[in-house]
Amino acid sequence: MSAQSTAAIPSVAPNPRAVEYTTSGTPSLLEEARDLWSYRELFFFLAWRDITIRYRQTILGAAWAVLQPVITMLVFTFLFGVVVKVDTGGIPGPIFYFSALLPWLYFAATVSNSGNSLVSNGDLIKKVYFPRLILPGAGALVGLVDMAIGALMLIVMMAYYGVLSSRLLLWLPLTGLLFAFSFAVGVVLSATNVKYRDVKHAIPFMIQIWMFLTPVIYPTTAIPPQFRWLLALNPLSGIIEAFRATVAPSASFDTSGLLLSIGATILVLIVGMTYFRRVEGYFTDIV
């Protein structure tokens, strides 16, 4: 290369003093809310992408959303309803288990999807800016499709057993509460998973243990009174029991347990969002 052409190339040496920052490193909650709203289309696009990938090249397709809870319900009904004879409080066995399995399966899928969302989308995080909170949020949105399909199956079952009532409308606010808690747990795990990859291997084990600590295969009345306060420490207990109470017109709501679940959900959501905002600055460097 000639000296003239070399001299024609401008200097590109970085000048650290040329960069000025006009905003703080941590945006306010209002700024983050506006940022999330401006990227709402990406939020739904990522959720739709995960839904289509889940059932791509499958023979049964979306039927898996029904088969998984139905087959699990049949197994539970036989083992715990026929063999062990768990007291269902007058609720038909299939409905007793199916009404708890639907929210539980949603929680398990959401925690798994959201908890691994940042690591599995590492290339996307490095290439383009967008609010990182969209990734665990999209993971929480995906499971709602399967839950809605399962809810239609539950309506058919309730009509068959003659227990269909307007109380089923309470699933709408309860689903919102379940979404908030599942999302909050997923946010904490996704942020932690970026730095500590052990979380990826711990999530399936945690979900397995969590199921036995949640009244999915048994009612809370099966627990001795002196130990029920331990069950109340699990926010999912009040949520699952509330879901189950909607499928029986004569069932009573455990108001205290539900209020504890609401309070715990708000607490976990605040802690999760605070932790996520504090550590998201290094996601691009180590994801």
ROLO-529609 format. One record per residue (C-alpha): residue number from 1; residue in one letter; x, y, z. Coordinates in steps of 0.25 Angstrom, whole numbers, plus 5000, padded with zeros to 4 digits. Example, Ala and Ser with C-alpha at 12.3 -4.5 7.8 and 13.67 -1.06 7.14 Angstrom:
// ROLO-529609
<seq: 1, type: A, xx: 5049, yy: 4982, zz: 5031>
<seq: 2, type: S, xx: 5055, yy: 4996, zz: 5029>
//
This chain:
// ROLO-529609
<seq: 1, type: M, xx: 5000, yy: 5000, zz: 5000>
<seq: 2, type: S, xx: 5006, yy: 5014, zz: 4996>
<seq: 3, type: A, xx: 5009, yy: 5024, zz: 5006>
<seq: 4, type: Q, xx: 4998, yy: 5033, zz: 5000>
<seq: 5, type: S, xx: 4987, yy: 5023, zz: 5001>
<seq: 6, type: T, xx: 4991, yy: 5020, zz: 5016>
<seq: 7, type: A, xx: 4991, yy: 5035, zz: 5019>
<seq: 8, type: A, xx: 4976, yy: 5035, zz: 5013>
<seq: 9, type: I, xx: 4971, yy: 5026, zz: 5024>
<seq: 10, type: P, xx: 4966, yy: 5034, zz: 5036>
<seq: 11, type: S, xx: 4970, yy: 5030, zz: 5050>
<seq: 12, type: V, xx: 4960, yy: 5021, zz: 5057>
<seq: 13, type: A, xx: 4967, yy: 5021, zz: 5070>
<seq: 14, type: P, xx: 4957, yy: 5021, zz: 5081>
<seq: 15, type: N, xx: 4956, yy: 5034, zz: 5089>
<seq: 16, type: P, xx: 4950, yy: 5030, zz: 5103>
<seq: 17, type: R, xx: 4947, yy: 5045, zz: 5106>
<seq: 18, type: A, xx: 4938, yy: 5046, zz: 5094>
<seq: 19, type: V, xx: 4927, yy: 5038, zz: 5100>
<seq: 20, type: E, xx: 4917, yy: 5045, zz: 5109>
<seq: 21, type: Y, xx: 4907, yy: 5038, zz: 5117>
<seq: 22, type: T, xx: 4894, yy: 5047, zz: 5119>
<seq: 23, type: T, xx: 4886, yy: 5036, zz: 5127>
<seq: 24, type: S, xx: 4888, yy: 5028, zz: 5139>
<seq: 25, type: G, xx: 4893, yy: 5014, zz: 5139>
<seq: 26, type: T, xx: 4880, yy: 5009, zz: 5145>
<seq: 27, type: P, xx: 4867, yy: 5014, zz: 5138>
<seq: 28, type: S, xx: 4855, yy: 5017, zz: 5147>
<seq: 29, type: L, xx: 4844, yy: 5007, zz: 5148>
<seq: 30, type: L, xx: 4836, yy: 5017, zz: 5139>
<seq: 31, type: E, xx: 4846, yy: 5017, zz: 5128>
<seq: 32, type: E, xx: 4847, yy: 5002, zz: 5128>
<seq: 33, type: A, xx: 4832, yy: 5001, zz: 5127>
<seq: 34, type: R, xx: 4832, yy: 5010, zz: 5115>
<seq: 35, type: D, xx: 4844, yy: 5002, zz: 5109>
<seq: 36, type: L, xx: 4836, yy: 4989, zz: 5111>
<seq: 37, type: W, xx: 4824, yy: 4995, zz: 5105>
<seq: 38, type: S, xx: 4831, yy: 5000, zz: 5092>
<seq: 39, type: Y, xx: 4837, yy: 4986, zz: 5090>
<seq: 40, type: R, xx: 4823, yy: 4979, zz: 5093>
<seq: 41, type: E, xx: 4823, yy: 4973, zz: 5078>
<seq: 42, type: L, xx: 4836, yy: 4966, zz: 5081>
<seq: 43, type: F, xx: 4830, yy: 4960, zz: 5094>
<seq: 44, type: F, xx: 4819, yy: 4954, zz: 5086>
<seq: 45, type: F, xx: 4828, yy: 4950, zz: 5075>
<seq: 46, type: L, xx: 4837, yy: 4942, zz: 5084>
<seq: 47, type: A, xx: 4826, yy: 4935, zz: 5091>
<seq: 48, type: W, xx: 4820, yy: 4931, zz: 5077>
<seq: 49, type: R, xx: 4833, yy: 4926, zz: 5073>
<seq: 50, type: D, xx: 4835, yy: 4917, zz: 5085>
<seq: 51, type: I, xx: 4821, yy: 4912, zz: 5083>
<seq: 52, type: T, xx: 4823, yy: 4908, zz: 5068>
<seq: 53, type: I, xx: 4837, yy: 4902, zz: 5072>
<seq: 54, type: R, xx: 4830, yy: 4893, zz: 5083>
<seq: 55, type: Y, xx: 4821, yy: 4886, zz: 5073>
<seq: 56, type: R, xx: 4829, yy: 4887, zz: 5061>
<seq: 57, type: Q, xx: 4831, yy: 4873, zz: 5054>
<seq: 58, type: T, xx: 4822, yy: 4866, zz: 5064>
<seq: 59, type: I, xx: 4811, yy: 4856, zz: 5059>
<seq: 60, type: L, xx: 4801, yy: 4860, zz: 5070>
<seq: 61, type: G, xx: 4804, yy: 4875, zz: 5070>
<seq: 62, type: A, xx: 4796, yy: 4883, zz: 5081>
<seq: 63, type: A, xx: 4789, yy: 4871, zz: 5085>
<seq: 64, type: W, xx: 4801, yy: 4869, zz: 5095>
<seq: 65, type: A, xx: 4795, yy: 4881, zz: 5103>
<seq: 66, type: V, xx: 4784, yy: 4871, zz: 5106>
<seq: 67, type: L, xx: 4790, yy: 4858, zz: 5106>
<seq: 68, type: Q, xx: 4801, yy: 4861, zz: 5117>
<seq: 69, type: P, xx: 4791, yy: 4866, zz: 5128>
<seq: 70, type: V, xx: 4781, yy: 4855, zz: 5124>
<seq: 71, type: I, xx: 4790, yy: 4844, zz: 5125>
<seq: 72, type: T, xx: 4796, yy: 4849, zz: 5138>
<seq: 73, type: M, xx: 4782, yy: 4851, zz: 5143>
<seq: 74, type: L, xx: 4778, yy: 4836, zz: 5140>
<seq: 75, type: V, xx: 4791, yy: 4831, zz: 5147>
<seq: 76, type: F, xx: 4788, yy: 4839, zz: 5159>
<seq: 77, type: T, xx: 4774, yy: 4836, zz: 5159>
<seq: 78, type: F, xx: 4777, yy: 4821, zz: 5159>
<seq: 79, type: L, xx: 4789, yy: 4821, zz: 5169>
<seq: 80, type: F, xx: 4784, yy: 4831, zz: 5179>
<seq: 81, type: G, xx: 4769, yy: 4830, zz: 5177>
<seq: 82, type: V, xx: 4767, yy: 4815, zz: 5175>
<seq: 83, type: V, xx: 4780, yy: 4809, zz: 5182>
<seq: 84, type: V, xx: 4783, yy: 4819, zz: 5193>
<seq: 85, type: K, xx: 4769, yy: 4825, zz: 5194>
<seq: 86, type: V, xx: 4773, yy: 4839, zz: 5196>
<seq: 87, type: D, xx: 4761, yy: 4847, zz: 5202>
<seq: 88, type: T, xx: 4757, yy: 4857, zz: 5191>
<seq: 89, type: G, xx: 4746, yy: 4864, zz: 5199>
<seq: 90, type: G, xx: 4734, yy: 4860, zz: 5191>
<seq: 91, type: I, xx: 4741, yy: 4865, zz: 5178>
<seq: 92, type: P, xx: 4741, yy: 4854, zz: 5167>
<seq: 93, type: G, xx: 4755, yy: 4848, zz: 5166>
<seq: 94, type: P, xx: 4758, yy: 4852, zz: 5152>
<seq: 95, type: I, xx: 4754, yy: 4867, zz: 5154>
<seq: 96, type: F, xx: 4761, yy: 4867, zz: 5167>
<seq: 97, type: Y, xx: 4775, yy: 4864, zz: 5161>
<seq: 98, type: F, xx: 4773, yy: 4871, zz: 5147>
<seq: 99, type: S, xx: 4769, yy: 4884, zz: 5153>
<seq: 100, type: A, xx: 4782, yy: 4884, zz: 5161>
<seq: 101, type: L, xx: 4791, yy: 4878, zz: 5150>
<seq: 102, type: L, xx: 4787, yy: 4889, zz: 5140>
<seq: 103, type: P, xx: 4793, yy: 4901, zz: 5149>
<seq: 104, type: W, xx: 4804, yy: 4892, zz: 5154>
<seq: 105, type: L, xx: 4809, yy: 4888, zz: 5140>
<seq: 106, type: Y, xx: 4808, yy: 4903, zz: 5135>
<seq: 107, type: F, xx: 4817, yy: 4907, zz: 5147>
<seq: 108, type: A, xx: 4827, yy: 4895, zz: 5144>
<seq: 109, type: A, xx: 4828, yy: 4899, zz: 5129>
<seq: 110, type: T, xx: 4829, yy: 4914, zz: 5132>
<seq: 111, type: V, xx: 4840, yy: 4912, zz: 5142>
<seq: 112, type: S, xx: 4848, yy: 4903, zz: 5133>
<seq: 113, type: N, xx: 4846, yy: 4912, zz: 5121>
<seq: 114, type: S, xx: 4848, yy: 4925, zz: 5127>
<seq: 115, type: G, xx: 4860, yy: 4920, zz: 5136>
<seq: 116, type: N, xx: 4867, yy: 4916, zz: 5124>
<seq: 117, type: S, xx: 4863, yy: 4928, zz: 5115>
<seq: 118, type: L, xx: 4875, yy: 4937, zz: 5116>
<seq: 119, type: V, xx: 4885, yy: 4926, zz: 5114>
<seq: 120, type: S, xx: 4878, yy: 4919, zz: 5102>
<seq: 121, type: N, xx: 4877, yy: 4933, zz: 5095>
<seq: 122, type: G, xx: 4891, yy: 4937, zz: 5098>
<seq: 123, type: D, xx: 4894, yy: 4940, zz: 5083>
<seq: 124, type: L, xx: 4882, yy: 4949, zz: 5082>
<seq: 125, type: I, xx: 4886, yy: 4957, zz: 5094>
<seq: 126, type: K, xx: 4900, yy: 4960, zz: 5089>
<seq: 127, type: K, xx: 4895, yy: 4964, zz: 5075>
<seq: 128, type: V, xx: 4884, yy: 4974, zz: 5078>
<seq: 129, type: Y, xx: 4878, yy: 4982, zz: 5089>
<seq: 130, type: F, xx: 4864, yy: 4980, zz: 5095>
<seq: 131, type: P, xx: 4859, yy: 4979, zz: 5110>
<seq: 132, type: R, xx: 4865, yy: 4966, zz: 5115>
<seq: 133, type: L, xx: 4853, yy: 4964, zz: 5124>
<seq: 134, type: I, xx: 4845, yy: 4961, zz: 5111>
<seq: 135, type: L, xx: 4852, yy: 4947, zz: 5110>
<seq: 136, type: P, xx: 4847, yy: 4942, zz: 5123>
<seq: 137, type: G, xx: 4833, yy: 4949, zz: 5121>
<seq: 138, type: A, xx: 4832, yy: 4942, zz: 5108>
<seq: 139, type: G, xx: 4835, yy: 4928, zz: 5114>
<seq: 140, type: A, xx: 4824, yy: 4931, zz: 5124>
<seq: 141, type: L, xx: 4814, yy: 4934, zz: 5113>
<seq: 142, type: V, xx: 4816, yy: 4922, zz: 5105>
<seq: 143, type: G, xx: 4810, yy: 4912, zz: 5116>
<seq: 144, type: L, xx: 4797, yy: 4920, zz: 5116>
<seq: 145, type: V, xx: 4794, yy: 4914, zz: 5103>
<seq: 146, type: D, xx: 4795, yy: 4900, zz: 5108>
<seq: 147, type: M, xx: 4787, yy: 4904, zz: 5121>
<seq: 148, type: A, xx: 4776, yy: 4910, zz: 5113>
<seq: 149, type: I, xx: 4775, yy: 4897, zz: 5104>
<seq: 150, type: G, xx: 4775, yy: 4889, zz: 5117>
<seq: 151, type: A, xx: 4764, yy: 4898, zz: 5123>
<seq: 152, type: L, xx: 4755, yy: 4895, zz: 5112>
<seq: 153, type: M, xx: 4756, yy: 4880, zz: 5115>
<seq: 154, type: L, xx: 4753, yy: 4883, zz: 5129>
<seq: 155, type: I, xx: 4740, yy: 4889, zz: 5126>
<seq: 156, type: V, xx: 4736, yy: 4877, zz: 5118>
<seq: 157, type: M, xx: 4740, yy: 4868, zz: 5130>
<seq: 158, type: M, xx: 4732, yy: 4877, zz: 5139>
<seq: 159, type: A, xx: 4720, yy: 4877, zz: 5130>
<seq: 160, type: Y, xx: 4721, yy: 4862, zz: 5130>
<seq: 161, type: Y, xx: 4721, yy: 4860, zz: 5145>
<seq: 162, type: G, xx: 4710, yy: 4871, zz: 5147>
<seq: 163, type: V, xx: 4719, yy: 4881, zz: 5155>
<seq: 164, type: L, xx: 4720, yy: 4892, zz: 5145>
<seq: 165, type: S, xx: 4717, yy: 4905, zz: 5151>
<seq: 166, type: S, xx: 4721, yy: 4920, zz: 5150>
<seq: 167, type: R, xx: 4732, yy: 4919, zz: 5160>
<seq: 168, type: L, xx: 4741, yy: 4914, zz: 5149>
<seq: 169, type: L, xx: 4741, yy: 4929, zz: 5145>
<seq: 170, type: L, xx: 4750, yy: 4931, zz: 5157>
<seq: 171, type: W, xx: 4761, yy: 4924, zz: 5148>
<seq: 172, type: L, xx: 4764, yy: 4937, zz: 5141>
<seq: 173, type: P, xx: 4769, yy: 4945, zz: 5153>
<seq: 174, type: L, xx: 4775, yy: 4932, zz: 5159>
<seq: 175, type: T, xx: 4783, yy: 4930, zz: 5146>
<seq: 176, type: G, xx: 4788, yy: 4945, zz: 5147>
<seq: 177, type: L, xx: 4793, yy: 4942, zz: 5161>
<seq: 178, type: L, xx: 4800, yy: 4929, zz: 5156>
<seq: 179, type: F, xx: 4806, yy: 4936, zz: 5144>
<seq: 180, type: A, xx: 4812, yy: 4947, zz: 5153>
<seq: 181, type: F, xx: 4818, yy: 4937, zz: 5163>
<seq: 182, type: S, xx: 4823, yy: 4928, zz: 5152>
<seq: 183, type: F, xx: 4829, yy: 4940, zz: 5145>
<seq: 184, type: A, xx: 4836, yy: 4945, zz: 5158>
<seq: 185, type: V, xx: 4842, yy: 4931, zz: 5161>
<seq: 186, type: G, xx: 4847, yy: 4930, zz: 5146>
<seq: 187, type: V, xx: 4853, yy: 4944, zz: 5146>
<seq: 188, type: V, xx: 4861, yy: 4941, zz: 5159>
<seq: 189, type: L, xx: 4866, yy: 4927, zz: 5153>
<seq: 190, type: S, xx: 4869, yy: 4933, zz: 5139>
<seq: 191, type: A, xx: 4878, yy: 4944, zz: 5145>
<seq: 192, type: T, xx: 4885, yy: 4935, zz: 5154>
<seq: 193, type: N, xx: 4886, yy: 4924, zz: 5143>
<seq: 194, type: V, xx: 4895, yy: 4934, zz: 5134>
<seq: 195, type: K, xx: 4906, yy: 4935, zz: 5145>
<seq: 196, type: Y, xx: 4904, yy: 4921, zz: 5151>
<seq: 197, type: R, xx: 4901, yy: 4910, zz: 5141>
<seq: 198, type: D, xx: 4898, yy: 4900, zz: 5152>
<seq: 199, type: V, xx: 4884, yy: 4906, zz: 5152>
<seq: 200, type: K, xx: 4881, yy: 4900, zz: 5139>
<seq: 201, type: H, xx: 4883, yy: 4886, zz: 5145>
<seq: 202, type: A, xx: 4877, yy: 4889, zz: 5158>
<seq: 203, type: I, xx: 4863, yy: 4894, zz: 5152>
<seq: 204, type: P, xx: 4858, yy: 4880, zz: 5148>
<seq: 205, type: F, xx: 4862, yy: 4875, zz: 5162>
<seq: 206, type: M, xx: 4855, yy: 4887, zz: 5169>
<seq: 207, type: I, xx: 4842, yy: 4885, zz: 5161>
<seq: 208, type: Q, xx: 4842, yy: 4871, zz: 5165>
<seq: 209, type: I, xx: 4843, yy: 4874, zz: 5180>
<seq: 210, type: W, xx: 4834, yy: 4886, zz: 5179>
<seq: 211, type: M, xx: 4823, yy: 4877, zz: 5174>
<seq: 212, type: F, xx: 4823, yy: 4868, zz: 5186>
<seq: 213, type: L, xx: 4823, yy: 4881, zz: 5195>
<seq: 214, type: T, xx: 4810, yy: 4886, zz: 5188>
<seq: 215, type: P, xx: 4796, yy: 4880, zz: 5189>
<seq: 216, type: V, xx: 4795, yy: 4874, zz: 5175>
<seq: 217, type: I, xx: 4793, yy: 4859, zz: 5178>
<seq: 218, type: Y, xx: 4787, yy: 4862, zz: 5192>
<seq: 219, type: P, xx: 4778, yy: 4872, zz: 5199>
<seq: 220, type: T, xx: 4784, yy: 4881, zz: 5210>
<seq: 221, type: T, xx: 4774, yy: 4874, zz: 5220>
<seq: 222, type: A, xx: 4783, yy: 4861, zz: 5218>
<seq: 223, type: I, xx: 4794, yy: 4869, zz: 5226>
<seq: 224, type: P, xx: 4794, yy: 4868, zz: 5241>
<seq: 225, type: P, xx: 4790, yy: 4881, zz: 5247>
<seq: 226, type: Q, xx: 4803, yy: 4883, zz: 5254>
<seq: 227, type: F, xx: 4810, yy: 4883, zz: 5240>
<seq: 228, type: R, xx: 4801, yy: 4891, zz: 5232>
<seq: 229, type: W, xx: 4808, yy: 4904, zz: 5235>
<seq: 230, type: L, xx: 4820, yy: 4898, zz: 5227>
<seq: 231, type: L, xx: 4811, yy: 4896, zz: 5215>
<seq: 232, type: A, xx: 4806, yy: 4910, zz: 5216>
<seq: 233, type: L, xx: 4821, yy: 4915, zz: 5214>
<seq: 234, type: N, xx: 4819, yy: 4910, zz: 5200>
<seq: 235, type: P, xx: 4812, yy: 4921, zz: 5192>
<seq: 236, type: L, xx: 4807, yy: 4911, zz: 5182>
<seq: 237, type: S, xx: 4799, yy: 4903, zz: 5192>
<seq: 238, type: G, xx: 4789, yy: 4915, zz: 5194>
<seq: 239, type: I, xx: 4789, yy: 4917, zz: 5179>
<seq: 240, type: I, xx: 4787, yy: 4902, zz: 5175>
<seq: 241, type: E, xx: 4776, yy: 4900, zz: 5186>
<seq: 242, type: A, xx: 4769, yy: 4912, zz: 5181>
<seq: 243, type: F, xx: 4769, yy: 4906, zz: 5167>
<seq: 244, type: R, xx: 4763, yy: 4893, zz: 5172>
<seq: 245, type: A, xx: 4752, yy: 4900, zz: 5180>
<seq: 246, type: T, xx: 4746, yy: 4906, zz: 5168>
<seq: 247, type: V, xx: 4743, yy: 4893, zz: 5162>
<seq: 248, type: A, xx: 4733, yy: 4889, zz: 5173>
<seq: 249, type: P, xx: 4721, yy: 4897, zz: 5176>
<seq: 250, type: S, xx: 4721, yy: 4893, zz: 5191>
<seq: 251, type: A, xx: 4736, yy: 4895, zz: 5193>
<seq: 252, type: S, xx: 4741, yy: 4906, zz: 5202>
<seq: 253, type: F, xx: 4752, yy: 4915, zz: 5199>
<seq: 254, type: D, xx: 4764, yy: 4916, zz: 5209>
<seq: 255, type: T, xx: 4764, yy: 4931, zz: 5209>
<seq: 256, type: S, xx: 4776, yy: 4932, zz: 5218>
<seq: 257, type: G, xx: 4785, yy: 4923, zz: 5210>
<seq: 258, type: L, xx: 4781, yy: 4931, zz: 5197>
<seq: 259, type: L, xx: 4785, yy: 4944, zz: 5204>
<seq: 260, type: L, xx: 4798, yy: 4938, zz: 5208>
<seq: 261, type: S, xx: 4801, yy: 4934, zz: 5194>
<seq: 262, type: I, xx: 4797, yy: 4948, zz: 5189>
<seq: 263, type: G, xx: 4807, yy: 4954, zz: 5199>
<seq: 264, type: A, xx: 4818, yy: 4944, zz: 5195>
<seq: 265, type: T, xx: 4816, yy: 4947, zz: 5181>
<seq: 266, type: I, xx: 4817, yy: 4962, zz: 5182>
<seq: 267, type: L, xx: 4830, yy: 4960, zz: 5191>
<seq: 268, type: V, xx: 4836, yy: 4950, zz: 5181>
<seq: 269, type: L, xx: 4833, yy: 4959, zz: 5169>
<seq: 270, type: I, xx: 4839, yy: 4971, zz: 5176>
<seq: 271, type: V, xx: 4852, yy: 4964, zz: 5180>
<seq: 272, type: G, xx: 4853, yy: 4957, zz: 5166>
<seq: 273, type: M, xx: 4851, yy: 4970, zz: 5159>
<seq: 274, type: T, xx: 4861, yy: 4977, zz: 5168>
<seq: 275, type: Y, xx: 4871, yy: 4966, zz: 5166>
<seq: 276, type: F, xx: 4869, yy: 4965, zz: 5151>
<seq: 277, type: R, xx: 4871, yy: 4980, zz: 5149>
<seq: 278, type: R, xx: 4884, yy: 4980, zz: 5158>
<seq: 279, type: V, xx: 4891, yy: 4969, zz: 5150>
<seq: 280, type: E, xx: 4886, yy: 4971, zz: 5136>
<seq: 281, type: G, xx: 4898, yy: 4980, zz: 5133>
<seq: 282, type: Y, xx: 4907, yy: 4968, zz: 5131>
<seq: 283, type: F, xx: 4898, yy: 4959, zz: 5123>
<seq: 284, type: T, xx: 4905, yy: 4962, zz: 5110>
<seq: 285, type: D, xx: 4919, yy: 4960, zz: 5115>
<seq: 286, type: I, xx: 4917, yy: 4946, zz: 5121>
<seq: 287, type: V, xx: 4904, yy: 4940, zz: 5115>
//
